[in-house]
């Protein structure tokens, strides 16, 4: 039995929680306080007769079994008295009681601690309560991972706060690996940060940000780094989701959420990455069957819905204009509606939950794919992923699906060609170097234009470098100061060097005097400053790599350092990409619907049993 299957065997606990919700709502409506008279007295405790009458009343109004109502009322009374005792203790001593629900067994533990203590101290207390190694535990409150180095009160924890405790699975091999390096979470963050630091102008960059069509986005360096780290963590979380490792997935997704919170670009409001992250986090809560995070799930689903409506339109009309189809993204809306229905159930809004589940049932029916049609596309050489995607995009029309997938492949090839051309252009830019402003690279297209006019490669490059890519000024500079672009002979340079002068200054002086050795020497003797100022900071145009960061006087040392850096980057990329599918964005839409159908059946049954 898989972890997912085991979750669906917990119906009895979910039914109990559903009944408690109904009784609690009745108590609130009637403004009944079970810890006060006539239902409870200090001298005798629970007043059985009064509680029994209340159970009879609620049994008639809800249709629930009277004994069940009685049992639930007594349990709610016990909880209320315990909370009252814990509140008094907190007021008198400052010792708070935190409730911790364990993801594996759903049991709730009480942990006593001061809110002035740190997250690490709380982890130690929980580890002691659960008799588990500290490194296996992660605590979550209201959608945020508890930070070990911060005080609890700074993390919005209060007396009575409910936390989710994730127990992270560790195989013997993984435990051994942990002895030599960071956990998967910390390694993922470090790897993403390393690769995010690479510029999009690099020839062999690995992590990029693209729009839904696969086109690379140009963003400010700081914004790009934040987004890359967030999206990398999100992808690793999705990979863990596929493996049904929900605890690890939730941990990674919540860290991705924290990284996204550092992004200030308007791009988060116009693309669906953040919406999908919120959807995935809510899905993790469901798969862990954790109702303690219902408030956070509800808020995340609101954000997701708002983003979807903005990106796709409330009825996918904007998506239809952009793509000509809504069949693929409809999977996302179906999952969103399913999660919203489940949240409604756990908020005791059964009528609304039932209506939304009915809508989900229709959506799943529309998204199902005919096996024969799927087989036809597989025979044509398409993958399962492509076949499902194509058939959903075309409402099951095989011919239309073939055309859709063919066009999709063509578009992706065009994007790849465009990307390859951009990489080639970046290589040329780096080879030509930067202009004197130190910001922009010499423009390869303008460089080719000057060369097509008959100018030498080095002359064209230096002219553009000196004028910051102004073609008109470059032509003027070449005509008016040709000496700036002359390349002195090695023989003349060596002749001046033999007199005790530096080779670089000798070359600059020869340029100034168009190769006249005597005048060059006279200038060097009279004033070095004159040479430096009159050359207008002209670099050695015969050296094509003069703009390259010559930070090391030892080429072999620099090369070794670059090689080590590249090796680290490759290792980081391999770790980061491990377990992540090579498919593009649309892979998100490739759902078999099995999990969604199972949850649909489960909650329909719960509603049926409660009615």
C-alpha positions as CSV (number, residue, x, y, z in Angstrom):
1,X,0.0,0.0,0.0
2,X,1.4,3.4,-1.0
3,X,1.5,6.4,1.3
4,X,-1.3,7.9,-0.7
5,X,-3.5,4.8,-0.4
6,X,-2.9,4.8,3.4
7,X,-4.3,8.3,3.6
8,X,-7.6,7.2,2.2
9,X,-8.0,4.6,5.0
10,X,-8.4,7.4,7.6
11,X,-12.1,8.0,6.8
12,X,-13.1,7.2,10.3
13,X,-11.0,10.0,11.8
14,X,-12.3,12.4,9.1
15,X,-15.8,11.4,9.9
16,X,-15.2,12.1,13.5
17,X,-13.7,15.5,12.7
18,X,-16.7,16.2,10.5
19,X,-19.2,15.3,13.3
20,X,-17.2,17.5,15.8
21,X,-17.5,20.4,13.4
22,X,-21.3,20.0,13.2
23,X,-21.7,19.8,17.0
24,X,-19.2,22.7,17.6
25,X,-21.2,24.9,15.2
26,X,-24.5,24.0,17.0
27,X,-22.8,24.9,20.4
28,X,-21.7,28.3,18.9
29,X,-25.1,29.0,17.5
30,X,-26.8,28.3,20.9
31,X,-24.0,30.2,22.7
32,X,-23.4,27.2,25.0
33,X,-20.3,27.0,27.1
34,X,-19.7,23.5,28.2
35,X,-17.2,24.4,30.9
36,X,-19.8,26.4,32.8
37,X,-23.0,25.6,34.6
38,X,-25.4,23.9,34.0
39,X,-23.1,21.5,32.0
40,X,-20.1,21.6,34.4
41,X,-19.7,22.3,38.1
42,X,-16.4,22.6,40.0
43,X,-17.7,20.3,42.8
44,X,-18.9,17.4,40.6
45,X,-17.5,17.9,37.2
46,X,-19.6,17.0,34.1
47,X,-23.3,17.3,34.8
48,X,-24.5,14.1,33.0
49,X,-28.2,14.9,32.9
50,X,-27.7,18.3,31.2
51,X,-25.1,16.9,28.7
52,X,-27.5,14.0,27.9
53,X,-30.4,16.4,27.2
54,X,-28.1,18.4,24.9
55,X,-27.1,15.2,23.0
56,X,-30.7,14.3,22.5
57,X,-31.4,17.8,21.1
58,X,-28.6,17.8,18.7
59,X,-29.3,14.2,17.6
60,X,-32.7,15.3,16.4
61,X,-31.5,18.5,14.6
62,X,-28.5,16.9,12.9
63,X,-29.7,13.3,12.3
64,X,-26.7,12.0,14.1
65,X,-26.7,9.0,16.5
66,X,-27.5,10.1,20.0
67,X,-24.6,8.2,21.6
68,X,-22.3,9.7,19.0
69,X,-23.5,13.2,19.9
70,X,-23.0,12.5,23.6
71,X,-19.5,11.2,23.1
72,X,-18.5,14.2,20.9
73,X,-20.0,16.7,23.4
74,X,-18.1,15.2,26.3
75,X,-14.8,15.3,24.3
76,X,-15.4,18.9,23.3
77,X,-16.1,19.7,27.0
78,X,-12.8,18.0,28.0
79,X,-10.9,20.0,25.4
80,X,-12.5,23.2,26.6
81,X,-11.6,22.5,30.2
82,X,-8.0,21.7,29.2
83,X,-7.7,24.9,27.2
84,X,-9.0,26.9,30.2
85,X,-6.4,25.2,32.4
86,X,-3.6,25.9,29.9
87,X,-4.7,29.6,29.5
88,X,-4.6,30.0,33.3
89,X,-1.1,28.4,33.4
90,X,0.1,30.7,30.7
91,X,-1.2,33.8,32.4
92,X,0.3,32.9,35.8
93,X,3.7,31.4,34.7
94,X,4.3,32.4,31.1
95,X,4.5,28.8,30.1
96,X,2.6,28.2,26.8
97,X,1.0,25.0,25.6
98,X,1.5,24.3,21.9
99,X,-0.4,21.6,20.1
100,X,1.7,19.5,17.7
101,X,0.0,17.2,15.1
102,X,2.4,14.6,13.7
103,X,2.1,14.1,10.0
104,X,2.4,10.3,10.1
105,X,0.0,9.2,12.8
106,X,-2.2,12.4,13.2
107,X,-1.9,12.2,16.9
108,X,-1.9,15.6,18.7
109,X,0.8,16.1,21.3
110,X,1.0,19.0,23.9
111,X,4.3,20.7,24.4
112,X,5.0,23.1,27.2
113,X,7.4,26.0,26.4
114,X,8.0,29.7,26.9
115,X,7.3,31.9,23.9
116,X,10.6,33.7,24.6
117,X,12.4,30.4,23.8
118,X,13.8,29.8,20.3
119,X,12.6,27.5,17.5
120,X,15.5,25.2,18.3
121,X,14.4,24.8,21.9
122,X,10.9,24.0,20.7
123,X,12.3,21.4,18.3
124,X,14.3,19.8,21.2
125,X,11.1,19.6,23.2
126,X,9.1,18.1,20.4
127,X,11.9,15.6,19.7
128,X,11.9,14.6,23.3
129,X,8.1,14.2,23.3
130,X,8.1,12.1,20.2
131,X,11.3,10.3,21.0
132,X,12.7,11.1,17.5
133,X,16.0,12.4,16.3
134,X,16.0,16.2,16.1
135,X,17.2,16.2,12.4
136,X,14.1,14.3,11.3
137,X,11.7,17.0,12.5
138,X,10.4,20.1,10.9
139,X,7.7,22.2,12.5
140,X,5.2,24.2,10.5
141,X,2.8,26.9,11.7
142,X,0.3,28.7,9.5
143,X,2.2,27.8,6.3
144,X,5.7,28.8,7.7
145,X,8.5,26.6,8.7
146,X,9.6,27.4,12.3
147,X,13.1,29.0,12.2
148,X,15.5,27.5,14.8
149,X,17.4,30.7,15.5
150,X,14.4,32.9,16.1
151,X,12.3,33.5,19.2
152,X,8.9,31.8,19.1
153,X,6.9,35.0,19.7
154,X,8.6,36.6,16.7
155,X,7.2,33.8,14.6
156,X,3.5,34.5,15.5
157,X,3.3,31.6,17.9
158,X,0.8,32.0,20.8
159,X,-0.5,29.9,23.6
160,X,-2.6,27.2,22.1
161,X,-1.1,27.5,18.6
162,X,-1.5,24.3,16.4
163,X,1.6,23.1,14.6
164,X,2.2,20.4,12.0
165,X,5.3,18.2,12.7
166,X,6.8,16.6,9.6
167,X,8.8,13.4,10.1
168,X,11.3,13.3,7.3
169,X,12.1,9.8,5.9
170,X,15.7,8.9,5.8
171,X,17.1,5.7,4.2
172,X,20.4,4.3,5.5
173,X,22.1,5.6,2.3
174,X,20.7,9.1,2.9
175,X,21.7,9.1,6.5
176,X,25.3,8.3,5.5
177,X,25.2,11.1,2.9
178,X,23.9,13.6,5.6
179,X,27.1,13.0,7.5
180,X,29.2,14.6,4.8
181,X,26.9,17.4,3.5
182,X,23.8,19.5,4.1
183,X,20.3,18.2,4.0
184,X,18.5,18.1,0.7
185,X,16.8,21.4,1.5
186,X,19.9,23.3,2.3
187,X,21.8,21.7,-0.6
188,X,19.1,22.7,-3.0
189,X,19.1,26.3,-1.8
190,X,22.9,26.5,-2.1
191,X,23.0,24.9,-5.5
192,X,20.2,27.2,-6.8
193,X,22.0,30.2,-5.4
194,X,25.3,29.2,-7.0
195,X,23.8,28.7,-10.5
196,X,21.5,31.7,-10.1
197,X,24.7,33.9,-9.8
198,X,25.6,33.1,-13.4
199,X,24.7,35.8,-15.8
200,X,22.3,35.1,-18.7
201,X,25.2,36.4,-20.8
202,X,27.2,33.3,-19.9
203,X,27.6,30.8,-22.7
204,X,27.0,27.7,-20.6
205,X,24.4,28.9,-18.1
206,X,22.2,26.2,-16.7
207,X,19.2,27.8,-14.9
208,X,17.0,30.2,-16.8
209,X,13.6,31.8,-16.4
210,X,11.2,31.4,-19.3
211,X,7.6,32.4,-20.0
212,X,4.9,29.9,-20.8
213,X,6.0,29.8,-24.5
214,X,9.6,28.9,-23.5
215,X,11.0,32.4,-24.3
216,X,13.8,33.5,-21.9
217,X,12.9,36.5,-19.7
218,X,15.4,39.3,-19.1
219,X,15.2,40.4,-15.4
220,X,17.4,42.4,-13.1
221,X,20.2,40.3,-11.6
222,X,18.8,40.4,-8.0
223,X,15.3,39.6,-9.2
224,X,16.5,36.8,-11.4
225,X,18.5,35.2,-8.6
226,X,15.6,35.3,-6.1
227,X,13.2,33.8,-8.7
228,X,15.6,31.0,-9.7
229,X,16.2,29.9,-6.1
230,X,12.4,29.9,-5.5
231,X,11.5,28.1,-8.7
232,X,14.3,25.5,-8.2
233,X,13.0,24.7,-4.7
234,X,9.5,24.5,-6.2
235,X,10.7,22.0,-8.9
236,X,12.4,19.8,-6.2
237,X,9.2,19.9,-4.2
238,X,7.2,18.8,-7.3
239,X,9.7,15.9,-7.8
240,X,9.1,14.8,-4.2
241,X,5.3,15.1,-4.8
242,X,5.6,12.6,-7.7
243,X,7.4,10.2,-5.4
244,X,4.6,10.6,-2.8
245,X,7.1,11.9,-0.3
246,X,4.7,14.6,0.9
247,X,6.6,15.6,4.0
248,X,9.7,16.4,2.1
249,X,7.6,18.0,-0.7
250,X,5.9,20.3,1.8
251,X,9.2,21.3,3.3
252,X,10.7,22.3,-0.1
253,X,7.5,24.0,-1.2
254,X,7.3,26.2,1.9
255,X,10.9,27.2,1.5
256,X,10.1,28.1,-2.1
257,X,7.3,30.2,-0.8
258,X,9.7,32.0,1.6
259,X,12.0,32.7,-1.4
260,X,9.2,34.0,-3.5
261,X,8.3,36.4,-0.7
262,X,11.7,38.1,-1.4
263,X,10.7,38.9,-5.0
264,X,9.3,42.3,-5.7
265,X,8.9,42.1,-9.4
266,X,5.5,42.6,-11.0
267,X,6.2,39.3,-12.8
268,X,4.7,37.4,-9.9
269,X,1.4,39.0,-10.7
270,X,1.4,38.2,-14.4
271,X,2.7,34.5,-14.5
272,X,1.3,31.5,-12.8
273,X,4.4,30.1,-11.0
274,X,3.4,31.5,-7.6
275,X,-0.2,30.4,-8.1
276,X,0.9,26.9,-8.9
277,X,3.1,26.9,-5.8
278,X,0.2,27.8,-3.6
279,X,-1.9,25.1,-5.2
280,X,0.9,22.5,-4.6
281,X,1.2,23.5,-0.9
282,X,-2.6,23.1,-0.4
283,X,-2.4,19.7,-2.2
284,X,0.4,18.6,0.2
285,X,-1.8,19.5,3.1
286,X,-4.6,17.3,1.7
287,X,-2.3,14.3,0.9
288,X,-1.0,14.6,4.5
289,X,-4.7,14.7,5.6
290,X,-3.8,17.6,7.9
291,X,-6.7,19.8,8.8
292,X,-4.7,22.0,11.2
293,X,-3.5,24.0,8.2
294,X,-7.0,24.6,6.8
295,X,-6.8,28.4,7.3
296,X,-3.5,28.6,5.5
297,X,-4.8,26.3,2.7
298,X,-7.9,28.5,2.3
299,X,-5.8,31.6,2.0
300,X,-3.4,30.0,-0.5
301,X,-6.3,28.8,-2.7
302,X,-7.7,32.3,-2.7
303,X,-4.4,33.6,-4.0
304,X,-4.2,30.8,-6.6
305,X,-7.7,31.5,-7.8
306,X,-7.1,35.2,-8.2
307,X,-3.9,34.6,-10.1
308,X,-5.6,32.0,-12.4
309,X,-8.4,34.4,-13.1
310,X,-6.0,37.1,-14.0
311,X,-3.8,34.9,-16.2
312,X,-6.5,32.8,-17.8
313,X,-9.8,34.6,-17.2
314,X,-12.6,33.5,-14.9
315,X,-13.9,31.2,-17.6
316,X,-10.5,30.6,-19.3
317,X,-11.5,33.1,-22.0
318,X,-8.1,34.9,-21.9
319,X,-6.4,31.5,-22.3
320,X,-8.6,30.7,-25.3
321,X,-7.4,33.9,-26.9
322,X,-3.8,33.1,-26.2
323,X,-3.7,29.4,-27.0
324,X,-6.9,28.7,-28.8
325,X,-7.7,25.9,-26.3
326,X,-8.5,25.5,-22.6
327,X,-8.4,21.7,-22.3
328,X,-5.0,21.6,-20.7
329,X,-5.2,24.3,-18.0
330,X,-8.6,23.0,-17.1
331,X,-6.8,20.3,-15.0
332,X,-5.5,23.0,-12.8
333,X,-8.9,24.5,-12.2
334,X,-10.4,21.1,-11.5
335,X,-7.7,20.5,-8.8
336,X,-8.3,24.0,-7.4
337,X,-12.1,23.4,-7.2
338,X,-11.5,20.0,-5.5
339,X,-9.3,21.6,-2.8
340,X,-11.8,24.4,-2.3
341,X,-14.6,21.9,-1.8
342,X,-12.6,20.0,0.8
343,X,-11.8,23.2,2.6
344,X,-15.5,24.0,2.7
345,X,-16.2,20.5,4.1
346,X,-13.7,21.1,7.0
347,X,-15.3,24.4,7.6
348,X,-18.7,22.7,8.0
349,X,-20.1,24.3,4.9
350,X,-21.5,21.1,3.6
351,X,-24.0,22.4,1.1
352,X,-21.4,24.5,-0.7
353,X,-18.9,21.7,-0.5
354,X,-21.4,19.2,-2.1
355,X,-22.1,21.6,-4.9
356,X,-18.5,22.2,-5.7
357,X,-17.7,18.5,-5.6
358,X,-20.5,18.0,-8.1
359,X,-18.7,20.5,-10.4
360,X,-15.4,18.7,-9.9
361,X,-17.1,15.4,-10.9
362,X,-18.2,17.0,-14.2
363,X,-14.8,18.5,-14.7
364,X,-13.0,15.1,-14.2
365,X,-15.5,13.5,-16.6
366,X,-14.7,16.1,-19.3
367,X,-10.9,15.6,-18.7
368,X,-10.9,11.8,-19.1
369,X,-9.3,10.4,-22.2
370,X,-10.5,7.6,-24.3
371,X,-8.1,4.6,-24.2
372,X,-8.4,3.9,-27.9
373,X,-7.6,7.5,-28.8
374,X,-4.6,7.4,-26.5
375,X,-3.4,4.2,-28.1
376,X,-3.7,5.8,-31.6
377,X,-1.4,8.6,-30.6
378,X,1.0,6.3,-28.9
379,X,1.3,4.3,-32.1
380,X,2.1,7.5,-34.0
381,X,5.1,7.9,-31.8
382,X,3.9,10.3,-29.2
383,X,4.6,9.8,-25.5
384,X,1.9,9.2,-22.9
385,X,2.5,12.7,-21.7
386,X,2.2,14.2,-25.1
387,X,-0.9,12.1,-26.0
388,X,-2.8,13.1,-22.9
389,X,-1.8,16.7,-23.3
390,X,-2.9,16.8,-27.0
391,X,-6.2,15.0,-26.4
392,X,-7.2,17.2,-23.5
393,X,-6.3,20.3,-25.5
394,X,-8.6,19.2,-28.4
395,X,-11.4,17.6,-26.4
396,X,-10.4,14.1,-27.5
397,X,-10.3,14.8,-31.2
398,X,-7.4,12.6,-32.5
399,X,-6.8,14.5,-35.7
400,X,-6.8,17.8,-34.0
401,X,-4.5,16.4,-31.3
402,X,-2.0,15.4,-33.9
403,X,-2.0,18.9,-35.4
404,X,-1.8,20.4,-32.0
405,X,1.2,18.3,-31.0
406,X,2.9,18.9,-34.3
407,X,2.5,22.6,-34.0
408,X,3.7,22.4,-30.4
409,X,6.9,20.6,-31.4
410,X,7.5,23.1,-34.2
411,X,7.1,26.0,-31.7
412,X,9.5,24.4,-29.3
413,X,12.1,23.8,-32.1
414,X,11.8,27.5,-33.0
415,X,12.4,28.5,-29.3
416,X,15.4,26.2,-29.2
417,X,16.9,27.8,-32.4
418,X,16.2,31.2,-31.0
419,X,17.9,30.3,-27.8
420,X,20.9,28.8,-29.7
421,X,21.3,32.0,-31.7
422,X,21.1,34.0,-28.5
423,X,23.9,31.9,-27.0
424,X,26.0,32.4,-30.1
425,X,25.5,36.1,-29.8
426,X,26.5,36.0,-26.2
427,X,29.7,34.2,-27.1
428,X,30.6,36.9,-29.7
429,X,29.8,39.6,-27.2
430,X,32.2,38.2,-24.6
431,X,34.9,37.7,-27.2
432,X,34.6,41.3,-28.3
433,X,34.6,42.6,-24.7
434,X,32.9,45.5,-23.0
435,X,32.9,49.1,-24.0
436,X,34.6,51.8,-22.1
437,X,31.5,52.4,-20.0
438,X,32.1,49.0,-18.5
439,X,28.5,48.0,-18.8
440,X,27.5,47.1,-22.4
441,X,29.4,44.6,-24.6
442,X,30.6,45.6,-28.0
443,X,27.7,44.9,-30.4
444,X,28.5,41.9,-32.7
445,X,26.2,43.2,-35.4
446,X,27.7,46.7,-35.5
447,X,31.1,45.0,-35.5
448,X,30.2,43.0,-38.6
449,X,28.9,46.1,-40.3
450,X,32.3,47.9,-39.8
451,X,34.2,44.9,-41.1
452,X,31.9,44.7,-44.2
453,X,33.1,48.2,-44.9
454,X,36.7,46.9,-45.1
455,X,38.0,47.8,-41.7
456,X,40.1,45.3,-39.8
457,X,38.6,43.2,-37.0
458,X,40.7,44.9,-34.3
459,X,40.0,48.4,-35.7
460,X,36.3,47.8,-35.8
461,X,36.2,46.4,-32.3
462,X,38.3,49.2,-30.8
463,X,36.3,51.9,-32.5
464,X,33.0,50.6,-31.1
465,X,34.5,50.0,-27.7
466,X,35.7,53.6,-27.5
467,X,32.3,55.1,-28.6
468,X,30.1,52.7,-26.7
469,X,28.6,51.2,-29.9
470,X,27.9,54.4,-31.7
471,X,28.4,53.5,-35.4
472,X,28.6,57.1,-36.6
473,X,31.2,58.2,-34.0
474,X,33.1,55.0,-34.7
475,X,33.5,55.9,-38.4
476,X,34.6,59.4,-37.4
477,X,37.1,58.1,-34.9
478,X,38.7,55.8,-37.4
479,X,39.0,58.6,-40.0
480,X,40.2,61.3,-37.7
481,X,42.6,59.3,-35.4
482,X,43.9,56.3,-37.5
483,X,47.0,56.1,-35.3
484,X,44.8,54.8,-32.4
485,X,44.2,51.6,-34.4
486,X,47.7,50.9,-35.7
487,X,49.3,47.8,-34.4
488,X,53.0,48.3,-33.6
489,X,55.5,45.7,-34.7
490,X,57.0,43.4,-32.1
491,X,60.5,44.4,-33.3
492,X,59.8,48.1,-32.5
493,X,58.3,47.2,-29.2
494,X,61.3,45.1,-28.2
495,X,63.7,47.9,-29.3
496,X,62.0,50.3,-26.8
497,X,61.8,47.6,-24.1
498,X,65.5,47.0,-24.4
499,X,66.0,50.6,-23.3
500,X,64.3,49.8,-20.0
501,X,60.7,50.8,-20.7
502,X,57.6,48.8,-20.0
503,X,56.2,46.8,-23.1
504,X,52.7,48.1,-22.7
505,X,53.7,51.8,-22.5
506,X,56.1,51.2,-25.4
507,X,53.2,50.0,-27.5
508,X,51.0,52.9,-26.5
509,X,53.7,55.4,-27.4
510,X,54.3,53.8,-30.8
511,X,50.6,54.0,-31.5
512,X,50.6,57.7,-30.6
513,X,53.4,58.4,-33.0
514,X,52.3,55.9,-35.7
515,X,55.3,53.7,-35.3
516,X,58.0,56.3,-35.1
517,X,60.4,54.8,-32.5
518,X,62.4,58.0,-31.9
519,X,59.4,60.0,-31.1
520,X,57.9,57.2,-29.0
521,X,61.1,57.1,-26.9
522,X,61.2,60.9,-26.6
523,X,57.6,60.9,-25.3
524,X,58.4,58.1,-22.8
525,X,61.4,59.9,-21.5
526,X,59.7,63.3,-21.2
527,X,56.5,62.4,-19.5
528,X,54.6,59.1,-18.9
529,X,51.5,61.1,-18.1
530,X,51.5,62.7,-21.5
531,X,51.3,59.2,-23.1
532,X,48.6,58.0,-20.8
533,X,46.3,61.1,-21.3
534,X,46.8,61.5,-25.0
535,X,46.0,57.9,-25.8
536,X,42.5,58.5,-24.2
537,X,42.8,55.2,-22.3
538,X,43.0,53.2,-25.5
539,X,43.4,49.6,-24.8
540,X,45.7,47.2,-26.6
541,X,43.5,46.6,-29.6
542,X,45.8,43.9,-30.9
543,X,44.9,41.8,-27.8
544,X,41.4,40.5,-28.4
545,X,41.1,39.3,-24.9
546,X,42.2,42.6,-23.2
547,X,38.7,43.1,-21.8
548,X,38.7,39.7,-20.2
549,X,39.1,39.9,-16.4
550,X,42.9,39.6,-16.1
551,X,42.6,39.4,-12.4
552,X,45.4,36.9,-12.1
553,X,49.0,37.4,-13.3
554,X,49.3,33.6,-13.5
555,X,47.2,32.2,-16.4
556,X,47.5,28.7,-15.2
557,X,46.3,29.6,-11.7
558,X,43.3,31.5,-13.2
559,X,42.5,28.6,-15.5
560,X,42.6,26.1,-12.6
561,X,40.3,28.3,-10.6
562,X,37.8,28.6,-13.4
563,X,38.0,24.8,-13.9
564,X,37.2,24.1,-10.3
565,X,34.4,26.6,-10.3
566,X,32.8,25.0,-13.4
567,X,33.2,21.6,-11.8
568,X,31.3,22.8,-8.7
569,X,28.6,24.3,-11.0
570,X,28.2,21.1,-12.9
571,X,27.8,19.1,-9.6
572,X,25.3,21.7,-8.4
573,X,23.3,21.4,-11.6
574,X,23.3,17.6,-11.4
575,X,22.1,17.6,-7.8
576,X,19.5,20.3,-8.7
577,X,18.1,18.5,-11.7
578,X,18.0,15.0,-10.0
579,X,14.4,13.8,-10.0
580,X,13.1,16.8,-12.0
581,X,11.4,15.9,-15.2
582,X,12.9,17.2,-18.4
583,X,9.5,18.1,-19.7
584,X,8.5,21.8,-19.9
585,X,5.9,23.8,-18.1
586,X,3.0,21.9,-19.7
587,X,4.0,18.7,-17.8
588,X,2.1,20.2,-14.9
589,X,-1.1,19.5,-16.8
590,X,-0.4,15.8,-17.4
591,X,-2.4,14.2,-14.6
592,X,-3.9,10.7,-14.7
593,X,-6.7,12.0,-12.4
594,X,-6.4,8.9,-10.2
595,X,-5.6,10.9,-7.0
596,X,-8.3,13.5,-7.7
597,X,-10.9,10.8,-8.3
598,X,-10.0,9.0,-5.1
599,X,-10.3,12.2,-3.0
600,X,-13.6,13.0,-4.8
601,X,-15.0,9.6,-3.8
602,X,-13.7,10.0,-0.3
603,X,-15.4,13.3,0.4
604,X,-18.6,12.5,-1.4
605,X,-18.8,9.5,0.9
606,X,-18.1,11.6,4.0
607,X,-20.9,14.0,3.0
608,X,-23.2,11.1,2.3
609,X,-22.5,9.6,5.7
610,X,-23.0,12.9,7.5
611,X,-26.4,13.6,5.8
